[in-house]
Amino acid sequence: MALQKPTLPQQKLFAKIRIAGGLFATVILGGSCISALANGTAFDGPLVVQAIVAAGAFTYTSYNLRQLAKLNQRQE
């Protein structure tokens, strides 16, 4: 039995949840990275990886925001 495609309101809700999660991850990881740099930690090793993951979370958020905009255009 094939799964049904989510309805348009469900797709919009899922996109909003992914956006909120991505923003939360970006704020937590980015804030932690900036805090560590402000305390004088060298920007190498784990801190670089943390900054890359924060940038990835921001990219994920912007992609989902674009998807939500497309869903809103499709609704109109």
mmJSON file of the N, C-alpha and C atoms, coordinates in Angstrom:
{"data_MODEL":{"atom_site":{
"group_PDB":["ATOM","ATOM","ATOM","ATOM","ATOM","ATOM","ATOM","ATOM","ATOM","ATOM","ATOM","ATOM","ATOM","ATOM","ATOM","ATOM","ATOM","ATOM","ATOM","ATOM","ATOM","ATOM","ATOM","ATOM","ATOM","ATOM","ATOM","ATOM","ATOM","ATOM","ATOM","ATOM","ATOM","ATOM","ATOM","ATOM","ATOM","ATOM","ATOM","ATOM","ATOM","ATOM","ATOM","ATOM","ATOM","ATOM","ATOM","ATOM","ATOM","ATOM","ATOM","ATOM","ATOM","ATOM","ATOM","ATOM","ATOM","ATOM","ATOM","ATOM","ATOM","ATOM","ATOM","ATOM","ATOM","ATOM","ATOM","ATOM","ATOM","ATOM","ATOM","ATOM","ATOM","ATOM","ATOM","ATOM","ATOM","ATOM","ATOM","ATOM","ATOM","ATOM","ATOM","ATOM","ATOM","ATOM","ATOM","ATOM","ATOM","ATOM","ATOM","ATOM","ATOM","ATOM","ATOM","ATOM","ATOM","ATOM","ATOM","ATOM","ATOM","ATOM","ATOM","ATOM","ATOM","ATOM","ATOM","ATOM","ATOM","ATOM","ATOM","ATOM","ATOM","ATOM","ATOM","ATOM","ATOM","ATOM","ATOM","ATOM","ATOM","ATOM","ATOM","ATOM","ATOM","ATOM","ATOM","ATOM","ATOM","ATOM","ATOM","ATOM","ATOM","ATOM","ATOM","ATOM","ATOM","ATOM","ATOM","ATOM","ATOM","ATOM","ATOM","ATOM","ATOM","ATOM","ATOM","ATOM","ATOM","ATOM","ATOM","ATOM","ATOM","ATOM","ATOM","ATOM","ATOM","ATOM","ATOM","ATOM","ATOM","ATOM","ATOM","ATOM","ATOM","ATOM","ATOM","ATOM","ATOM","ATOM","ATOM","ATOM","ATOM","ATOM","ATOM","ATOM","ATOM","ATOM","ATOM","ATOM","ATOM","ATOM","ATOM","ATOM","ATOM","ATOM","ATOM","ATOM","ATOM","ATOM","ATOM","ATOM","ATOM","ATOM","ATOM","ATOM","ATOM","ATOM","ATOM","ATOM","ATOM","ATOM","ATOM","ATOM","ATOM","ATOM","ATOM","ATOM","ATOM","ATOM","ATOM","ATOM","ATOM","ATOM","ATOM","ATOM","ATOM","ATOM","ATOM","ATOM","ATOM","ATOM","ATOM","ATOM","ATOM","ATOM","ATOM","ATOM"],
"id":[1,2,3,4,5,6,7,8,9,10,11,12,13,14,15,16,17,18,19,20,21,22,23,24,25,26,27,28,29,30,31,32,33,34,35,36,37,38,39,40,41,42,43,44,45,46,47,48,49,50,51,52,53,54,55,56,57,58,59,60,61,62,63,64,65,66,67,68,69,70,71,72,73,74,75,76,77,78,79,80,81,82,83,84,85,86,87,88,89,90,91,92,93,94,95,96,97,98,99,100,101,102,103,104,105,106,107,108,109,110,111,112,113,114,115,116,117,118,119,120,121,122,123,124,125,126,127,128,129,130,131,132,133,134,135,136,137,138,139,140,141,142,143,144,145,146,147,148,149,150,151,152,153,154,155,156,157,158,159,160,161,162,163,164,165,166,167,168,169,170,171,172,173,174,175,176,177,178,179,180,181,182,183,184,185,186,187,188,189,190,191,192,193,194,195,196,197,198,199,200,201,202,203,204,205,206,207,208,209,210,211,212,213,214,215,216,217,218,219,220,221,222,223,224,225,226,227,228],
"type_symbol":["N","C","C","N","C","C","N","C","C","N","C","C","N","C","C","N","C","C","N","C","C","N","C","C","N","C","C","N","C","C","N","C","C","N","C","C","N","C","C","N","C","C","N","C","C","N","C","C","N","C","C","N","C","C","N","C","C","N","C","C","N","C","C","N","C","C","N","C","C","N","C","C","N","C","C","N","C","C","N","C","C","N","C","C","N","C","C","N","C","C","N","C","C","N","C","C","N","C","C","N","C","C","N","C","C","N","C","C","N","C","C","N","C","C","N","C","C","N","C","C","N","C","C","N","C","C","N","C","C","N","C","C","N","C","C","N","C","C","N","C","C","N","C","C","N","C","C","N","C","C","N","C","C","N","C","C","N","C","C","N","C","C","N","C","C","N","C","C","N","C","C","N","C","C","N","C","C","N","C","C","N","C","C","N","C","C","N","C","C","N","C","C","N","C","C","N","C","C","N","C","C","N","C","C","N","C","C","N","C","C","N","C","C","N","C","C","N","C","C","N","C","C","N","C","C","N","C","C"],
"label_atom_id":["N","CA","C","N","CA","C","N","CA","C","N","CA","C","N","CA","C","N","CA","C","N","CA","C","N","CA","C","N","CA","C","N","CA","C","N","CA","C","N","CA","C","N","CA","C","N","CA","C","N","CA","C","N","CA","C","N","CA","C","N","CA","C","N","CA","C","N","CA","C","N","CA","C","N","CA","C","N","CA","C","N","CA","C","N","CA","C","N","CA","C","N","CA","C","N","CA","C","N","CA","C","N","CA","C","N","CA","C","N","CA","C","N","CA","C","N","CA","C","N","CA","C","N","CA","C","N","CA","C","N","CA","C","N","CA","C","N","CA","C","N","CA","C","N","CA","C","N","CA","C","N","CA","C","N","CA","C","N","CA","C","N","CA","C","N","CA","C","N","CA","C","N","CA","C","N","CA","C","N","CA","C","N","CA","C","N","CA","C","N","CA","C","N","CA","C","N","CA","C","N","CA","C","N","CA","C","N","CA","C","N","CA","C","N","CA","C","N","CA","C","N","CA","C","N","CA","C","N","CA","C","N","CA","C","N","CA","C","N","CA","C","N","CA","C","N","CA","C","N","CA","C","N","CA","C","N","CA","C","N","CA","C","N","CA","C"],
"label_alt_id":[null,null,null,null,null,null,null,null,null,null,null,null,null,null,null,null,null,null,null,null,null,null,null,null,null,null,null,null,null,null,null,null,null,null,null,null,null,null,null,null,null,null,null,null,null,null,null,null,null,null,null,null,null,null,null,null,null,null,null,null,null,null,null,null,null,null,null,null,null,null,null,null,null,null,null,null,null,null,null,null,null,null,null,null,null,null,null,null,null,null,null,null,null,null,null,null,null,null,null,null,null,null,null,null,null,null,null,null,null,null,null,null,null,null,null,null,null,null,null,null,null,null,null,null,null,null,null,null,null,null,null,null,null,null,null,null,null,null,null,null,null,null,null,null,null,null,null,null,null,null,null,null,null,null,null,null,null,null,null,null,null,null,null,null,null,null,null,null,null,null,null,null,null,null,null,null,null,null,null,null,null,null,null,null,null,null,null,null,null,null,null,null,null,null,null,null,null,null,null,null,null,null,null,null,null,null,null,null,null,null,null,null,null,null,null,null,null,null,null,null,null,null,null,null,null,null,null,null],
"label_comp_id":["MET","MET","MET","ALA","ALA","ALA","LEU","LEU","LEU","GLN","GLN","GLN","LYS","LYS","LYS","PRO","PRO","PRO","THR","THR","THR","LEU","LEU","LEU","PRO","PRO","PRO","GLN","GLN","GLN","GLN","GLN","GLN","LYS","LYS","LYS","LEU","LEU","LEU","PHE","PHE","PHE","ALA","ALA","ALA","LYS","LYS","LYS","ILE","ILE","ILE","ARG","ARG","ARG","ILE","ILE","ILE","ALA","ALA","ALA","GLY","GLY","GLY","GLY","GLY","GLY","LEU","LEU","LEU","PHE","PHE","PHE","ALA","ALA","ALA","THR","THR","THR","VAL","VAL","VAL","ILE","ILE","ILE","LEU","LEU","LEU","GLY","GLY","GLY","GLY","GLY","GLY","SER","SER","SER","CYS","CYS","CYS","ILE","ILE","ILE","SER","SER","SER","ALA","ALA","ALA","LEU","LEU","LEU","ALA","ALA","ALA","ASN","ASN","ASN","GLY","GLY","GLY","THR","THR","THR","ALA","ALA","ALA","PHE","PHE","PHE","ASP","ASP","ASP","GLY","GLY","GLY","PRO","PRO","PRO","LEU","LEU","LEU","VAL","VAL","VAL","VAL","VAL","VAL","GLN","GLN","GLN","ALA","ALA","ALA","ILE","ILE","ILE","VAL","VAL","VAL","ALA","ALA","ALA","ALA","ALA","ALA","GLY","GLY","GLY","ALA","ALA","ALA","PHE","PHE","PHE","THR","THR","THR","TYR","TYR","TYR","THR","THR","THR","SER","SER","SER","TYR","TYR","TYR","ASN","ASN","ASN","LEU","LEU","LEU","ARG","ARG","ARG","GLN","GLN","GLN","LEU","LEU","LEU","ALA","ALA","ALA","LYS","LYS","LYS","LEU","LEU","LEU","ASN","ASN","ASN","GLN","GLN","GLN","ARG","ARG","ARG","GLN","GLN","GLN","GLU","GLU","GLU"],
"label_asym_id":["A","A","A","A","A","A","A","A","A","A","A","A","A","A","A","A","A","A","A","A","A","A","A","A","A","A","A","A","A","A","A","A","A","A","A","A","A","A","A","A","A","A","A","A","A","A","A","A","A","A","A","A","A","A","A","A","A","A","A","A","A","A","A","A","A","A","A","A","A","A","A","A","A","A","A","A","A","A","A","A","A","A","A","A","A","A","A","A","A","A","A","A","A","A","A","A","A","A","A","A","A","A","A","A","A","A","A","A","A","A","A","A","A","A","A","A","A","A","A","A","A","A","A","A","A","A","A","A","A","A","A","A","A","A","A","A","A","A","A","A","A","A","A","A","A","A","A","A","A","A","A","A","A","A","A","A","A","A","A","A","A","A","A","A","A","A","A","A","A","A","A","A","A","A","A","A","A","A","A","A","A","A","A","A","A","A","A","A","A","A","A","A","A","A","A","A","A","A","A","A","A","A","A","A","A","A","A","A","A","A","A","A","A","A","A","A","A","A","A","A","A","A","A","A","A","A","A","A"],
"label_entity_id":["1","1","1","1","1","1","1","1","1","1","1","1","1","1","1","1","1","1","1","1","1","1","1","1","1","1","1","1","1","1","1","1","1","1","1","1","1","1","1","1","1","1","1","1","1","1","1","1","1","1","1","1","1","1","1","1","1","1","1","1","1","1","1","1","1","1","1","1","1","1","1","1","1","1","1","1","1","1","1","1","1","1","1","1","1","1","1","1","1","1","1","1","1","1","1","1","1","1","1","1","1","1","1","1","1","1","1","1","1","1","1","1","1","1","1","1","1","1","1","1","1","1","1","1","1","1","1","1","1","1","1","1","1","1","1","1","1","1","1","1","1","1","1","1","1","1","1","1","1","1","1","1","1","1","1","1","1","1","1","1","1","1","1","1","1","1","1","1","1","1","1","1","1","1","1","1","1","1","1","1","1","1","1","1","1","1","1","1","1","1","1","1","1","1","1","1","1","1","1","1","1","1","1","1","1","1","1","1","1","1","1","1","1","1","1","1","1","1","1","1","1","1","1","1","1","1","1","1"],
"label_seq_id":[1,1,1,2,2,2,3,3,3,4,4,4,5,5,5,6,6,6,7,7,7,8,8,8,9,9,9,10,10,10,11,11,11,12,12,12,13,13,13,14,14,14,15,15,15,16,16,16,17,17,17,18,18,18,19,19,19,20,20,20,21,21,21,22,22,22,23,23,23,24,24,24,25,25,25,26,26,26,27,27,27,28,28,28,29,29,29,30,30,30,31,31,31,32,32,32,33,33,33,34,34,34,35,35,35,36,36,36,37,37,37,38,38,38,39,39,39,40,40,40,41,41,41,42,42,42,43,43,43,44,44,44,45,45,45,46,46,46,47,47,47,48,48,48,49,49,49,50,50,50,51,51,51,52,52,52,53,53,53,54,54,54,55,55,55,56,56,56,57,57,57,58,58,58,59,59,59,60,60,60,61,61,61,62,62,62,63,63,63,64,64,64,65,65,65,66,66,66,67,67,67,68,68,68,69,69,69,70,70,70,71,71,71,72,72,72,73,73,73,74,74,74,75,75,75,76,76,76],
"pdbx_PDB_ins_code":[null,null,null,null,null,null,null,null,null,null,null,null,null,null,null,null,null,null,null,null,null,null,null,null,null,null,null,null,null,null,null,null,null,null,null,null,null,null,null,null,null,null,null,null,null,null,null,null,null,null,null,null,null,null,null,null,null,null,null,null,null,null,null,null,null,null,null,null,null,null,null,null,null,null,null,null,null,null,null,null,null,null,null,null,null,null,null,null,null,null,null,null,null,null,null,null,null,null,null,null,null,null,null,null,null,null,null,null,null,null,null,null,null,null,null,null,null,null,null,null,null,null,null,null,null,null,null,null,null,null,null,null,null,null,null,null,null,null,null,null,null,null,null,null,null,null,null,null,null,null,null,null,null,null,null,null,null,null,null,null,null,null,null,null,null,null,null,null,null,null,null,null,null,null,null,null,null,null,null,null,null,null,null,null,null,null,null,null,null,null,null,null,null,null,null,null,null,null,null,null,null,null,null,null,null,null,null,null,null,null,null,null,null,null,null,null,null,null,null,null,null,null,null,null,null,null,null,null],
"Cartn_x":[0.836,0.0,0.886,0.645,1.458,1.028,2.018,1.728,1.173,0.235,-0.333,0.604,0.603,1.392,0.727,1.519,0.913,0.164,-0.89,-1.656,-0.816,-1.274,-0.541,-0.383,-1.434,-1.233,-0.236,-0.24,0.722,2.148,2.323,3.654,4.161,3.263,3.658,4.038,3.299,3.611,4.961,5.219,6.498,7.654,7.461,8.503,8.763,7.697,7.862,8.606,8.327,9.025,10.503,10.811,12.218,12.931,12.238,12.825,13.139,12.193,12.399,13.574,13.656,14.763,16.098,16.12,17.361,17.815,16.862,17.212,17.721,17.088,17.531,18.961,19.242,20.597,21.604,21.226,22.129,22.449,21.441,21.649,22.51,22.219,22.967,24.423,24.618,25.984,26.764,26.128,26.803,27.121,26.172,26.409,27.522,27.567,28.627,29.986,30.017,31.262,31.736,30.83,31.187,31.628,30.938,31.308,32.714,33.032,34.364,35.427,35.134,36.092,36.262,35.168,35.259,36.086,36.111,36.905,38.37,38.722,40.115,40.525,39.576,39.895,40.39,41.41,41.942,40.92,40.853,39.902,40.527,40.553,41.072,40.381,40.564,40.033,38.526,38.058,36.62,35.819,36.427,35.714,35.442,36.366,36.148,35.004,35.001,33.922,32.582,32.57,31.34,30.851,31.758,31.378,30.835,31.42,30.944,29.542,29.308,27.982,26.954,27.336,26.433,26.084,27.07,26.801,25.896,26.106,25.234,23.807,23.636,22.294,21.616,22.383,21.822,21.407,22.22,21.896,20.634,20.526,19.338,18.095,18.215,17.092,16.686,17.66,17.327,16.697,17.147,16.551,15.084,14.804,13.426,12.557,13.135,12.388,11.996,12.899,12.589,11.488,11.54,10.502,9.15,9.134,7.883,7.336,8.209,7.759,7.136,7.725,7.151,5.783,5.648,4.348,3.307,3.701,2.759,2.341,3.267,2.917,1.979,2.189,1.35,-0.066,-0.196,-1.512,-2.343,-1.693,-2.429,-2.943],
"Cartn_y":[-1.174,0.0,1.244,2.136,3.343,4.406,5.145,6.24,7.423,8.116,9.296,10.482,11.371,12.593,13.521,14.182,15.105,16.236,16.695,17.801,19.075,20.097,21.37,21.994,22.046,22.589,21.763,20.448,19.6,19.882,20.032,20.34,21.668,22.659,23.961,23.851,23.065,22.87,22.178,21.152,20.446,21.386,22.243,23.201,24.179,24.637,25.566,24.903,23.624,22.895,22.752,22.434,22.313,23.661,24.747,26.088,26.418,26.136,26.42,25.604,24.344,23.501,23.98,24.377,24.877,26.179,27.064,28.324,28.075,27.15,26.808,26.281,25.361,24.807,25.888,26.779,27.855,28.782,29.153,30.066,29.412,28.162,27.48,27.255,26.694,26.406,27.679,28.622,29.879,30.682,30.729,31.455,30.829,29.52,28.83,29.09,29.11,29.369,30.803,31.754,33.161,33.366,32.698,32.796,32.254,31.135,30.557,31.485,32.094,33.021,34.267,34.726,35.899,35.619,34.361,33.979,33.713,33.854,33.716,32.338,31.457,30.126,30.241,29.472,29.478,28.869,29.426,28.948,27.797,26.626,25.435,24.197,23.094,21.816,21.802,21.452,21.297,22.58,23.711,24.973,25.239,24.845,24.986,24.084,22.858,21.92,22.467,23.022,23.595,24.757,25.589,26.712,26.206,25.143,24.57,23.987,23.301,22.739,23.859,24.949,26.088,26.69,26.813,27.322,26.364,25.074,24.085,24.181,24.409,24.569,25.812,26.878,28.095,27.853,27.111,26.774,25.92,24.956,24.096,24.942,25.909,26.785,27.62,28.179,29.017,28.186,26.947,26.07,25.796,25.494,25.212,26.454,27.615,28.859,29.085,28.745,28.849,27.868,26.644,25.658,26.139,26.765,27.297,28.409,29.243,30.293,29.686,28.607,27.934,27.343,26.771,26.209,27.312,28.469,29.598,30.1,30.119,30.555,29.556,28.268,27.236,27.303,27.754,27.845,28.958,30.017,31.173,30.943],
"Cartn_z":[0.0,0.0,0.0,-0.937,-1.088,-0.072,0.398,1.317,0.544,1.171,0.533,0.715,-0.266,-0.171,0.838,1.694,2.664,1.959,2.61,2.038,2.097,1.407,1.371,2.76,3.581,4.943,5.762,5.585,6.295,5.817,4.514,3.981,4.521,4.62,5.159,6.635,7.397,8.805,8.97,8.171,8.244,7.9,6.909,6.538,7.684,8.341,9.464,10.62,10.865,11.929,11.59,10.332,9.921,10.004,9.672,9.768,11.226,12.118,13.547,14.086,13.717,14.171,13.638,12.377,11.791,12.426,12.707,13.371,14.787,15.491,16.843,16.816,15.895,15.789,15.418,14.505,14.093,15.261,16.02,17.143,18.22,18.561,19.61,19.186,18.002,17.554,17.249,16.567,16.256,17.5,18.43,19.67,20.487,20.517,21.247,20.605,19.292,18.559,18.818,18.748,18.986,20.434,21.342,22.759,23.0,22.372,22.529,21.947,20.81,20.207,21.071,21.685,22.552,23.803,24.221,25.391,25.046,23.8,23.405,22.926,22.674,22.162,20.726,20.408,19.036,18.084,16.895,15.886,15.114,15.743,15.08,15.63,14.94,15.387,15.538,16.751,16.972,16.742,16.98,16.791,15.306,14.468,13.022,12.582,13.078,12.735,13.223,14.411,14.965,14.099,13.634,12.771,11.43,10.9,9.633,9.809,10.923,11.183,11.372,12.035,12.201,10.835,9.964,8.614,7.844,8.034,7.393,7.904,9.196,9.764,9.194,8.999,8.411,6.959,6.227,4.839,4.778,5.687,5.776,6.041,6.928,7.247,6.042,5.348,4.191,3.074,2.89,1.878,2.215,3.476,3.877,3.816,4.054,3.912,2.454,1.551,0.121,-0.268,0.295,0.016,0.527,1.703,2.247,1.344,0.816,-0.105,-1.361,-1.86,-3.033,-2.714,-1.526,-1.116,-1.004,-0.489,-0.376,-1.738,-2.698,-4.051,-4.698,-4.43,-5.015,-4.448,-3.207,-2.58,-3.208,-3.65,-4.201,-5.575],
"occupancy":[1.0,1.0,1.0,1.0,1.0,1.0,1.0,1.0,1.0,1.0,1.0,1.0,1.0,1.0,1.0,1.0,1.0,1.0,1.0,1.0,1.0,1.0,1.0,1.0,1.0,1.0,1.0,1.0,1.0,1.0,1.0,1.0,1.0,1.0,1.0,1.0,1.0,1.0,1.0,1.0,1.0,1.0,1.0,1.0,1.0,1.0,1.0,1.0,1.0,1.0,1.0,1.0,1.0,1.0,1.0,1.0,1.0,1.0,1.0,1.0,1.0,1.0,1.0,1.0,1.0,1.0,1.0,1.0,1.0,1.0,1.0,1.0,1.0,1.0,1.0,1.0,1.0,1.0,1.0,1.0,1.0,1.0,1.0,1.0,1.0,1.0,1.0,1.0,1.0,1.0,1.0,1.0,1.0,1.0,1.0,1.0,1.0,1.0,1.0,1.0,1.0,1.0,1.0,1.0,1.0,1.0,1.0,1.0,1.0,1.0,1.0,1.0,1.0,1.0,1.0,1.0,1.0,1.0,1.0,1.0,1.0,1.0,1.0,1.0,1.0,1.0,1.0,1.0,1.0,1.0,1.0,1.0,1.0,1.0,1.0,1.0,1.0,1.0,1.0,1.0,1.0,1.0,1.0,1.0,1.0,1.0,1.0,1.0,1.0,1.0,1.0,1.0,1.0,1.0,1.0,1.0,1.0,1.0,1.0,1.0,1.0,1.0,1.0,1.0,1.0,1.0,1.0,1.0,1.0,1.0,1.0,1.0,1.0,1.0,1.0,1.0,1.0,1.0,1.0,1.0,1.0,1.0,1.0,1.0,1.0,1.0,1.0,1.0,1.0,1.0,1.0,1.0,1.0,1.0,1.0,1.0,1.0,1.0,1.0,1.0,1.0,1.0,1.0,1.0,1.0,1.0,1.0,1.0,1.0,1.0,1.0,1.0,1.0,1.0,1.0,1.0,1.0,1.0,1.0,1.0,1.0,1.0,1.0,1.0,1.0,1.0,1.0,1.0],
"B_iso_or_equiv":[0.0,0.0,0.0,0.0,0.0,0.0,0.0,0.0,0.0,0.0,0.0,0.0,0.0,0.0,0.0,0.0,0.0,0.0,0.0,0.0,0.0,0.0,0.0,0.0,0.0,0.0,0.0,0.0,0.0,0.0,0.0,0.0,0.0,0.0,0.0,0.0,0.0,0.0,0.0,0.0,0.0,0.0,0.0,0.0,0.0,0.0,0.0,0.0,0.0,0.0,0.0,0.0,0.0,0.0,0.0,0.0,0.0,0.0,0.0,0.0,0.0,0.0,0.0,0.0,0.0,0.0,0.0,0.0,0.0,0.0,0.0,0.0,0.0,0.0,0.0,0.0,0.0,0.0,0.0,0.0,0.0,0.0,0.0,0.0,0.0,0.0,0.0,0.0,0.0,0.0,0.0,0.0,0.0,0.0,0.0,0.0,0.0,0.0,0.0,0.0,0.0,0.0,0.0,0.0,0.0,0.0,0.0,0.0,0.0,0.0,0.0,0.0,0.0,0.0,0.0,0.0,0.0,0.0,0.0,0.0,0.0,0.0,0.0,0.0,0.0,0.0,0.0,0.0,0.0,0.0,0.0,0.0,0.0,0.0,0.0,0.0,0.0,0.0,0.0,0.0,0.0,0.0,0.0,0.0,0.0,0.0,0.0,0.0,0.0,0.0,0.0,0.0,0.0,0.0,0.0,0.0,0.0,0.0,0.0,0.0,0.0,0.0,0.0,0.0,0.0,0.0,0.0,0.0,0.0,0.0,0.0,0.0,0.0,0.0,0.0,0.0,0.0,0.0,0.0,0.0,0.0,0.0,0.0,0.0,0.0,0.0,0.0,0.0,0.0,0.0,0.0,0.0,0.0,0.0,0.0,0.0,0.0,0.0,0.0,0.0,0.0,0.0,0.0,0.0,0.0,0.0,0.0,0.0,0.0,0.0,0.0,0.0,0.0,0.0,0.0,0.0,0.0,0.0,0.0,0.0,0.0,0.0,0.0,0.0,0.0,0.0,0.0,0.0],
"pdbx_formal_charge":[null,null,null,null,null,null,null,null,null,null,null,null,null,null,null,null,null,null,null,null,null,null,null,null,null,null,null,null,null,null,null,null,null,null,null,null,null,null,null,null,null,null,null,null,null,null,null,null,null,null,null,null,null,null,null,null,null,null,null,null,null,null,null,null,null,null,null,null,null,null,null,null,null,null,null,null,null,null,null,null,null,null,null,null,null,null,null,null,null,null,null,null,null,null,null,null,null,null,null,null,null,null,null,null,null,null,null,null,null,null,null,null,null,null,null,null,null,null,null,null,null,null,null,null,null,null,null,null,null,null,null,null,null,null,null,null,null,null,null,null,null,null,null,null,null,null,null,null,null,null,null,null,null,null,null,null,null,null,null,null,null,null,null,null,null,null,null,null,null,null,null,null,null,null,null,null,null,null,null,null,null,null,null,null,null,null,null,null,null,null,null,null,null,null,null,null,null,null,null,null,null,null,null,null,null,null,null,null,null,null,null,null,null,null,null,null,null,null,null,null,null,null,null,null,null,null,null,null],
"auth_seq_id":[1,1,1,2,2,2,3,3,3,4,4,4,5,5,5,6,6,6,7,7,7,8,8,8,9,9,9,10,10,10,11,11,11,12,12,12,13,13,13,14,14,14,15,15,15,16,16,16,17,17,17,18,18,18,19,19,19,20,20,20,21,21,21,22,22,22,23,23,23,24,24,24,25,25,25,26,26,26,27,27,27,28,28,28,29,29,29,30,30,30,31,31,31,32,32,32,33,33,33,34,34,34,35,35,35,36,36,36,37,37,37,38,38,38,39,39,39,40,40,40,41,41,41,42,42,42,43,43,43,44,44,44,45,45,45,46,46,46,47,47,47,48,48,48,49,49,49,50,50,50,51,51,51,52,52,52,53,53,53,54,54,54,55,55,55,56,56,56,57,57,57,58,58,58,59,59,59,60,60,60,61,61,61,62,62,62,63,63,63,64,64,64,65,65,65,66,66,66,67,67,67,68,68,68,69,69,69,70,70,70,71,71,71,72,72,72,73,73,73,74,74,74,75,75,75,76,76,76],
"auth_comp_id":["MET","MET","MET","ALA","ALA","ALA","LEU","LEU","LEU","GLN","GLN","GLN","LYS","LYS","LYS","PRO","PRO","PRO","THR","THR","THR","LEU","LEU","LEU","PRO","PRO","PRO","GLN","GLN","GLN","GLN","GLN","GLN","LYS","LYS","LYS","LEU","LEU","LEU","PHE","PHE","PHE","ALA","ALA","ALA","LYS","LYS","LYS","ILE","ILE","ILE","ARG","ARG","ARG","ILE","ILE","ILE","ALA","ALA","ALA","GLY","GLY","GLY","GLY","GLY","GLY","LEU","LEU","LEU","PHE","PHE","PHE","ALA","ALA","ALA","THR","THR","THR","VAL","VAL","VAL","ILE","ILE","ILE","LEU","LEU","LEU","GLY","GLY","GLY","GLY","GLY","GLY","SER","SER","SER","CYS","CYS","CYS","ILE","ILE","ILE","SER","SER","SER","ALA","ALA","ALA","LEU","LEU","LEU","ALA","ALA","ALA","ASN","ASN","ASN","GLY","GLY","GLY","THR","THR","THR","ALA","ALA","ALA","PHE","PHE","PHE","ASP","ASP","ASP","GLY","GLY","GLY","PRO","PRO","PRO","LEU","LEU","LEU","VAL","VAL","VAL","VAL","VAL","VAL","GLN","GLN","GLN","ALA","ALA","ALA","ILE","ILE","ILE","VAL","VAL","VAL","ALA","ALA","ALA","ALA","ALA","ALA","GLY","GLY","GLY","ALA","ALA","ALA","PHE","PHE","PHE","THR","THR","THR","TYR","TYR","TYR","THR","THR","THR","SER","SER","SER","TYR","TYR","TYR","ASN","ASN","ASN","LEU","LEU","LEU","ARG","ARG","ARG","GLN","GLN","GLN","LEU","LEU","LEU","ALA","ALA","ALA","LYS","LYS","LYS","LEU","LEU","LEU","ASN","ASN","ASN","GLN","GLN","GLN","ARG","ARG","ARG","GLN","GLN","GLN","GLU","GLU","GLU"],
"auth_asym_id":["A","A","A","A","A","A","A","A","A","A","A","A","A","A","A","A","A","A","A","A","A","A","A","A","A","A","A","A","A","A","A","A","A","A","A","A","A","A","A","A","A","A","A","A","A","A","A","A","A","A","A","A","A","A","A","A","A","A","A","A","A","A","A","A","A","A","A","A","A","A","A","A","A","A","A","A","A","A","A","A","A","A","A","A","A","A","A","A","A","A","A","A","A","A","A","A","A","A","A","A","A","A","A","A","A","A","A","A","A","A","A","A","A","A","A","A","A","A","A","A","A","A","A","A","A","A","A","A","A","A","A","A","A","A","A","A","A","A","A","A","A","A","A","A","A","A","A","A","A","A","A","A","A","A","A","A","A","A","A","A","A","A","A","A","A","A","A","A","A","A","A","A","A","A","A","A","A","A","A","A","A","A","A","A","A","A","A","A","A","A","A","A","A","A","A","A","A","A","A","A","A","A","A","A","A","A","A","A","A","A","A","A","A","A","A","A","A","A","A","A","A","A","A","A","A","A","A","A"],
"auth_atom_id":["N","CA","C","N","CA","C","N","CA","C","N","CA","C","N","CA","C","N","CA","C","N","CA","C","N","CA","C","N","CA","C","N","CA","C","N","CA","C","N","CA","C","N","CA","C","N","CA","C","N","CA","C","N","CA","C","N","CA","C","N","CA","C","N","CA","C","N","CA","C","N","CA","C","N","CA","C","N","CA","C","N","CA","C","N","CA","C","N","CA","C","N","CA","C","N","CA","C","N","CA","C","N","CA","C","N","CA","C","N","CA","C","N","CA","C","N","CA","C","N","CA","C","N","CA","C","N","CA","C","N","CA","C","N","CA","C","N","CA","C","N","CA","C","N","CA","C","N","CA","C","N","CA","C","N","CA","C","N","CA","C","N","CA","C","N","CA","C","N","CA","C","N","CA","C","N","CA","C","N","CA","C","N","CA","C","N","CA","C","N","CA","C","N","CA","C","N","CA","C","N","CA","C","N","CA","C","N","CA","C","N","CA","C","N","CA","C","N","CA","C","N","CA","C","N","CA","C","N","CA","C","N","CA","C","N","CA","C","N","CA","C","N","CA","C","N","CA","C","N","CA","C","N","CA","C","N","CA","C","N","CA","C","N","CA","C"],
"pdbx_PDB_model_num":[1,1,1,1,1,1,1,1,1,1,1,1,1,1,1,1,1,1,1,1,1,1,1,1,1,1,1,1,1,1,1,1,1,1,1,1,1,1,1,1,1,1,1,1,1,1,1,1,1,1,1,1,1,1,1,1,1,1,1,1,1,1,1,1,1,1,1,1,1,1,1,1,1,1,1,1,1,1,1,1,1,1,1,1,1,1,1,1,1,1,1,1,1,1,1,1,1,1,1,1,1,1,1,1,1,1,1,1,1,1,1,1,1,1,1,1,1,1,1,1,1,1,1,1,1,1,1,1,1,1,1,1,1,1,1,1,1,1,1,1,1,1,1,1,1,1,1,1,1,1,1,1,1,1,1,1,1,1,1,1,1,1,1,1,1,1,1,1,1,1,1,1,1,1,1,1,1,1,1,1,1,1,1,1,1,1,1,1,1,1,1,1,1,1,1,1,1,1,1,1,1,1,1,1,1,1,1,1,1,1,1,1,1,1,1,1,1,1,1,1,1,1,1,1,1,1,1,1]
}}}
